[in-house]
């Protein structure tokens, strides 16, 4: 939907301690006193342009001649953007990172630490986005002005639905959640064949699309090893296993890295969340707490403190939460369904239509992928929102700046703003 130049889509990570990592600004902390000379990390501020986080860290690992598994980060950042975030590298000295020279990658600081950067270990992100005719389309852009955007968001208390963005469901083919559902149902053959054979308009490589269609017709794994392009590495790992053991679909699935295996499960949970949220919005209940809902307050940084969730069990509590929401001091929580989830009536109905039971998130064949479920805010406040008209080179633009909590999508915010 959006086609941004990197400089028009800037993402600056807000670290767990609240520090903002800004573009082109040196960032450092004091070296920690190491507990071991063999087991240590260098934490570093990675600035990148036109790189996915995983590809950038893989390139850094290649230059350092280490396995990419030794580099960790708190969250993925957009490819078509200019971004900065914290990462860590195991048993690498800061000077090695600072000496790197890679196109469109900068290290804005590095220091020694006893611990690594962990997935999810960030508070949020600050976005600076410039809207133009080129990146959102002339029809939409002509309807917009900074004043109109400000008025609209003010009416809705600078709040947006907290949908998962399209990125959650696959950057090209949109079948990640479908594969996840089949895995949850224990249908490994169907899941693997869908992953290998499904193609749609999102797949731009003609050779890849043809190879998938051919495999779907022939089910010849040996032939597929000849026709599948080499850049489809995950598919080729699986196909290689299936040439040796044609009926061992579970074994083929296990050839994927655990992070990718989990991605399918998480995508399906995210799809269920989006469907429940959409139904709630249609009923006009996005911001209206109800008996039985869960909610949470905000932490010191003004982001939802999901770990401190509570259930609304009385009319008085319901009224109190309603007041907190109007003051931007609380959010209603939805659920990422897992085997421990206390299902609402709407969630029970949805799982019934999906022909999935929550108990199936206990995955007997792959227990390492079991998911007990968790909570996620149904909506997010655009923190410190600012909006201004600007002109550069005679062209009009609208510059937006706002912060969102970890796990919320700026693209979802933009769709809300533009609509």
N, C-alpha and C positions, 0 to 999 in steps of 0.2 A: 504493500500500500504506500509506503514512504520510501523515498530515494534520496537519502541525505549524503552530502559531502561530509567527510569526517569532522571538519572544523565547524560544521553546523549542528553537530550532535556530540556534545562534550559530556563525559561521565567522570565524576570525581568521587572516589570512594570515601565514605565516612567510616573510619576505623571503629573497632569495638569500644575504644576509650573516648570516642567522640572527635578525634582529630580529623580534620579535612585534608585530604591529599589533593593539592591543586596542580593543575597543568603547568609544566615548565618551572615549578618551584622546588628547590632542594628541600628534602625532608629527611630528618635523621633523629635517631634516639641514641642514648648512651649505650655503648657495648655492655652487655651483661657479663658478670663474672662467671666464667664457664665452670660447670660442675664436672666436666669431663673433657679431656683434650681430643677424644675420639668421637664423642657423641654431641654434636652441636649443630646449629643452623645459622645461616645468614638470612636475616629478613631484609627485603629490599622493596623499594617503591618502583614499580614497573609502569612506565608510560609507553603506550603503543598507539599506532595508527594503522588502520586497515589490516589488523591481525585479530583472530580470535584469541582468547586467553590461552586455550590449550595449544594452539599452533605456535604462539609466541613463546610459551614456556618450553615447548618441545625444541624450538630453534635454539633457545638459550642453552638447553641441556646438550644439544649437539655441539655447540661451540665450546662447551666446557668438557666435552667427552665423557658425559655421565648419562645414566638412565633417566628418562624424563620423570619417572616415578619419584625421584628425589626432590622434585620441585612441587610445591603446594601453593594453593591460593584459596581465598575465602569465597570468591564468587566469580562466575563467568561474566565478562563484559562484552558488549556488542562488537562485531567486526567492523561495520561501516561507521566508525566513530573514532574520536580522539579520547582516550581513556587513561586513567591512572589508578593503580590499586596495589595493595600489599601482597607480596609473595614471599616464600622462603625456600632456601636450597640447603639440603643436608650436606654437612661436612665440606662446605665450600667457603672460602674466605671472602669477606666483603670486597677486597681489592680485585679479586677475579671477576666479580660481577661488574664493578665500576669500570673495568678495562674493556668490556665488551663493546664491539662496534658492529651493530646490526641495523640495516635500513629500517626506518620507521619504528625503532625501539630505543628507548632511553631508560637508563637506570638513574632515578632522581635521588638515590641515597641507599646505603646498605650498612648494616650493623650486626654484631654477633648476638645470638640469643640461645637460650637453653631449650626453647620450645619452637615448634613450627607454626606456621599460619594454618589454621584449620578451616575446612569448608563450613560456611555459614558464620565465620568469625568476623562479621562486620555489622555495623549498625544500620547503614543505609547508603544511599548514593545521592549526590547532588547533580542535577542535570541542567545544562545550559544549551537550549535548542533554538535555532533560528529558523523560522518558517518562511518559505518563499514560494513563488509560483512553481519553481522547478521541483521542489521536494515534496509538495503536497498536492500539486495540480492547480491550474489557473482558476478553475471553477470554484473550488473550495476556498482558495486564497482570497479571491475577490470579495467573498462574503465576510471575511474576517477583518477585525481591527483590534488593537490592543484594548481599546475601551470596551468593545463588545465581549471579548474574552473575560476581562476583569468583571464585568457586570454579571455574566453568566455564572462564573465560578463563585462569586460572592453570594448569589442567590442560593447556591447549593452548599454553602459553607466550605468552599474549597475542598469538596469531597468527591471522590471518584469510586466506582465499583472496582473491587480488587480482583478482577479476572486474571487468570493466567494468560500471558500473551502467546501469540502464534509460535514464538521461538520454542516454547515448551513442548510443542508437538512435532518437531522436526523442522530443520532449516530448509529442506527441499521437499521430499515426499512427506505427505501428511498422514502417515500410517503408524506412527509411534504408539499412540494410545490404543489402536486396534491390536497391535502386537501385544501390548501390555495386558489387555483384557483377555486375550487367548492364553497368555501365560498364567494369569491368575486362575483361569478355569482349568488349568492343567493340560491344555491342548497344545503340546509342544510341537507336534508335527505341523499343525495349522499355523502356529505362530511363526515358526522358522520359514515355512514356505511363503508366508505373507511377506516376511522381511526380505527374502531373497527375490521374490517374483513381482511384488507390487510395484507399479510405476504409474505416475500421473503427470499432470502438466508442470508440476514443480521440478521434475527431473529434466534438466536442460541438456544432458549429454545423450545424444542419439544412440551411441554404441551401447551405453549402459541400459537404456530403455529396451533396445532390441534384444540384448542378452537376457534380460529378465523375462520378456515375453516368450522367447525361445525355450527357456528353462521351464516355464509354466506349461508349455505344450509337450515337451519331450521328457521332462523329469530325468534328464541325463546329466548327472553331476560331473562326469568326466568331460563331456562336451562343454559344460558351463565353465570349467576351469580354463578352457581355451578361449571362450568368448567374453567372459566377464573382464572388464578393464582392470588394470593393475591398481588403479587408485581406489577401487572398491575393496580395500584391505579386509574389512570385517567380514564381508560376504565371502571373500576368498578363503579366509581362515575356516569358515564353516563348510564351504564346499570341499575343501581339502579333506576335512574329517569325513564328510558324507561319501566321498569317493572310496574311502576305506571301509566305512560302516554305514551303508545306505539307509538303514532304519534307525540309527542312533541319533534322533533329533535332539534329545536332551544333551548328549555329548557334544553335538555341534554347537548348541547354545552356550555350553560351558567354555567354548573357545573364546568367547567374548570377555573383555575385561569386566570385572564386577560393576564398575561405575556405569558402564553401558547397559548391563543387565538391569540395574536398578532404574536407569532412565526410562525404560519401558513401563515399569510398574508405576513410577511417579507420574508419567504422562497420563496413564489411565486414571489415577487418583485425581489428577488435575482436571481432567475432562469431566469427571463426576462432580467435582467442586463447581466448575463453571456452569454446569446444567442446573444444579441446585440454586446457585446464586441468581442465574437468569430467571428461574421460576419465582424466586423471592422478589426480584425487582418488578416483574410483571404484576405481582400482587400489591405493589406500592409499599413494600415493607423493608426496603434497604436500610433505612435509618431508624426503623421503629422496633425497639426491643420488645420481645414477647416472653411470656412465662415459659420457662424451659430453655430459653436461649442461653448461650455462654457469652461472656464479655471479658474484657481486660482493660486496665488502665494504661497510662503511658509511663515510660521510664524517664530518667532524668534528661534524656536527649529529646524527649517529645515523640518517641516512636512507641508503637504498641508493645507492651510487656506480656507477650503471649503465655509465657511460663506461669504467670500469676493469674490464670483464668479462674473465673467463678461462674456459677450457674444462677440464673434469675429464678428465685423460688417464691417470690411474693409480689403483690401489687405495689407495695411501698418500694421494694427494690427495683421493680420495673420503672417506676416514676423517677427514682434517683438516677438510674442509668440513662434514661432519656435526657435528663438535665446535663449529665456529664458529656454525652455525645454532642449536644448543642454547644458546649464549651470546648469541644475538641479535646476532651480529657479521657475519653473511653471509646472503644470500638466493639461492635458485635462480632463474634467469631463464628465462622463456618467450620466445616470439618473436612479433612482429607481422610477418607474412609479407610479403616483398617480393621483387624480382627477384634480390637478392643473398643471400637467406636460405639458409643451409646447413640443409636440411630433415632432420628426424629421420624415422624410419620411420612414426611416428604422424602426423606432418604430411604426409608423402607420401600416406598412405592417405586422410587427410581431404580433401586437394586432389583426389585421384582421385574420391572420392564427390561432391565439389562440381563436378567437371568443369571445374576451373580449373587453369591451369599458372602456376607462379611467374613465368615469363617474361612473362605477360600483364600484370604490374604495370609493365612498360615499355609505356606507352600511346602508341602511335604517332600517333594522331589528336590527343591532348592531352598532349604531352610534359611540360608544366608540372606534370602530376599524377603523373608517374613516382614510384614508391616503392621504394626499395632494401631497406626493412625495417629493423627495429631490435629492441631487447630490452626486456622489461618483467618486473619481479619477479612470480613466481608467487604469492607471498604477501607480506603486509605485517604488521609488528608494530605493535600499538597502543602508541605511545610515551607514556610518562608517564600511564598509564591510572589514573583515579580514579573511584570510584563511591560514591554515598551516597543514603540515603533522605532524603526531605524532605516537609514538610507546609506547604501554603500555602492559607489560606482553608478549612481543614478537609479539603482534598483531598490525597491521597497522590501523591507523584511520586518518580521515581528519576532522579537527576542523574548524567550521565556526562560525563567529560572525557578527551580523548585527542588525540594528534596523529597525522597520517598524512602520508606523503610526497606530493609533487605527483603528480597523476594517479590517486590512490587515492580510493575513494568511501566516504563515511561511511554512505550508505544500505546498501551491501554489508556493512559492519561491523554495522549494526543488524540486518539480516536474520540474520546469524550469531549475534548475541547473543540475539535473540528465539527463534530456532529451538532 
